[in-house]
């Protein structure tokens, strides 16, 4: 398999949310590829532990919801590496919300999950474009931003917006003459990260490890995939395709919102999945 030119030895990557989970796994994978890597995270203690584990990594404490903090991250990365070839906007979290409650958590979620990506793109991309070299921007979305399951509407809203943002970003990049940078949407499946670990002590059989997501991501990037839609040990790509198709058909067929979870449509959804 050929190597994407942005993933060449000696190139530089910046990964937010890099102290744990998928971000840390991606950092390890890129270091093994011979890239220079900067990991950024708001949790200084976890960041120090990750830096001790990864030989030669640059670690920068960063709050991606704060534009000035992201601008400082850029300065640190460009000072250390001279260029940035891979930007992975991966930092994100859920704080728990209901539709008409928890406004503080709504704001925290949107500022972290959506504006964290916006801040990363708008801070790094102009300089990456000026380099005139091949580059990658990888934004971490979620299946919850696509099929929209009940439970945490702010999280789903933020991840749906990340999907829309990344689609527009890729359109704008491919429409820019001479541009050698592409954007990609990473959509993990059920992955055993630190967020899950605080609730479930041992990895469930259905979950992937973060390094499986990182490996799948690189394979997808080599193929040129825009949508990096990861399976897991319980959910296949065919199952994901059917769930996404059902979700879109809510609009096409004018069904009730979130009909997959509507009691009147339970049997129809089960039949659809079993076809």
Secondary structure, DSSP 8 states (H G I E B T S, - for coil): ----GGG-TT-EEEEETTTSHHHHHHHHHHHHTT-EEEEEES-HHHHHHHHHHSTT-EEEE--TTSHHHHHHHHHHHHHHHS---EEEE---------TTS-HHHHHHHIIIIIHHHHHHHHHHHHHHHHHTS-EEEEEE--GGGTT--TT-HHHHHHHHHHHHHHHHHHHHHHTSTT--EEEEEEE--SEE-HHHHTT-SS--TT-EEHHHHHHHHHHHHHHT-SEEE---SS--HHHHHHHHHHHHHHHHTT--TTGGG-GGGHHHHHHHHH-
